[in-house]
Each structure stands twice: as structure tokens, then as C-alpha cells.
Amino acid sequence: MASVTEMKDERRDHRKKVTIAAKRLNGSIDRGQTDEMIHTFASKLEADYSDFLSIHEDYEELVNSNPDYADHGTVNGLTCQQYLETVTEVYESANSKFKDHVRSLKEEACEKNARPILVEIEYLTTMMRDTMKLVSDYFNMSDVSSAHSVSKLLLL
């Protein structure tokens, strides 16, 4: 089993990896890099955070199980729980930005795919409106024979 100091250093290193991965993900989204690159950074963040959680749990268990290591429970003024919350906040912030980015891409794709359909609907609506106006102009309702013709058309 690793010593408490080694585990503490390892946990710190994993925290740094999460922070770096989060910065890279945020930066790639801000710079508008390719989706492939952004997804790569998001996957790296997930892996680094998972590794951090694993080592953090082991470290916290070791510190809490042995009274000799109680002084190792606080690092930089943060308890184990506060340390975890700080790293989780960094992770969740970047992950939330990534999810918002993916959602906006999906919305843009839906809008892009809907444009041709909306143009066609507008065209057909205009044609129907023009046709109805022509029919209305052709069959003047004040004329009895026209009214009779219209009623014949309605029966068809």
C-alpha cells in the first residue's frame, strides 16, 4: 500500500489533470475547434475526473481510518470533502459548458434541416393564397350565374 504522502501527491497530480483538462475543453469550445477535438477533450476530462475520484476515495479512506494520518485530512485549508467539492466544481463547470455546446450544435442542425421545408411550406401557402384570390375574382358572388357555378364546384 502506498504511503499517505504518496497518495496525497498522487491526488494533487490528478486534481491538476482535471483542472488542465477542463481548461483545454473550455478553450477548445471558445475557439470553435472541431467537434472531434472538443469530444476528445471532453473524454479526457471524464477519464481524469474518474481517476481523481478513485484516488481521492482511497486517500480519504486512509486518512479517516488511521488517527496517525488525521493531520493529512486538511490540505491547503480544505478538508477532504471541500477538496473534492472544489475539483468537482471545476469538472462540472467544464462539463456543463460542453453539454451546452452539444445542445446548441443539435439545435443548429435541426434549424438547418428545417429551412428547406419551411421555404416549401411558405411557397405552397403563397400559391394557395394566389389561387384562392384568382378563384374569388373569377367567381364574383354578386352574379347569380357565378354563384350557381360555385355551388356546382362545391358539389364536385
N, C-alpha and C positions, 0 to 999 in steps of 0.2 A: 504494500500500500504506500502511496506517495505521502510525503510529509506535508504538514499543513502549510508550510511556506511554499512548497512546490505547487500545491493545489491553488493557493492564493495567487501565485504568479500566473498559473495557467488560466484561472478565472479572469484575471486582469487582461491577459492576452486575448481571450475570447471576447471580452467586452469591447476591446479595441477593434477587433474584427467586425463586430456588429456595427459599431459606430462608423467604421470606414465603408462597409457595405451599404449602410443607409445613406451616407453622403454620396457615394457613387450612384446609387439608384436615383436619389433626388436630382443629382446633377445631370444624369442622362435624360431624365424626363424634362428638366428645364431646358436642356439644349436641343430637345427634339430628336434625339438619336433614334436609330431604327428600332422597331418593335423587338426584333431578335436580341439586340443589345440590352434593351430595357428588361426583357424577360430573363436574360442571363444574370443581370444584376439582382433582380428580384429573387431568383433561385439561390443565388449566393447568399443573400441576406437571410433567407429562410434556413439554409444549412448552417450558417454561422450562429444564428439565434438558437437553433436547436442544440448545437454543440455547447453554447453558453449555458443553456438551461440544464443540460446534463451535468456539466462540471459544477455549476452553481449548487445544484441539489446535493451532489456529493460533498462539496465543501461545507455547505450549511449543516448537513447531517454530521459531519466530522466535528465541526465547531460546537454544535449543540450536544453532542454525545459525550464529549470529554471536557471536564471542568478545567483541565490544564490549557485548553485552547480557547477559553472564554474571551480572552483579550483579543483574539483574532476575529471575533464576531463583528467588530466595528472597524471599518476601513474608510479612511478619509472622512470620518464623522458620520458615516452611513452604516446602519445596521444591515444585516443580510437582506432583510425584506426591502429596505429602502434602496439598497444597491440593485436588487432585482427590479424594483419598480422603475428606477432610473433607466436601466438598459431596456426594459420593456417599453417604456415611453418612446425611446429613440426608434426601436423596431416598429412599434405601432404607427408612429407618425409617418415613417417612410412607406410602410405597407399600405396605409390609408391613401397616401398620395398615389401609389401605384394602382390601387383599385379604382380611384377616381379617374386616373388616366385611361385605364382599360375601359371603364364605363363610357367615357367621352368618345373613345375610338368606336365603340359599338354604336353609340348614338349617331355619330357622323356617318358611319356605314349605312345605317338604316335610312337616314335622310338622303344620302346619295342614291340609294337603291329606290327610294320612293319618288324621286324627282321625275323620272320619265312617266311614271304612272299618273302623277299629278298633272303633268303637262297634257297628257292624253285626255284625262277627265275634263280639264279646262277647255280643250279643243272641242270635245264632243258636246259639252254643255253650251258652248258658243254656237255650234252648228244647230243644236236643237232649238235654241232661242231664236236664231235667224229663221229656221224653218217654220217655227210657230208664228213668227211675225208675218212671214210670207203667206201662210195659210189664212191668218187673220185678215190680212189685206185683201187677199183674193176673194174670200167669202165675207162680203160686207153683210152684217146681220140685219141691217135695215131693209134689205131687199128680200122679199118673200121667197123668191125662187132660190136665192142663195141659202136662205135658212133651210129650205126644203132639201137642197143638195147636201148641206152639212148634216142634217138628220139622216140622210141616206148613208153618208160616210160613217156616221156613228154606228149604224146598224151592221155595217160590214165588219 
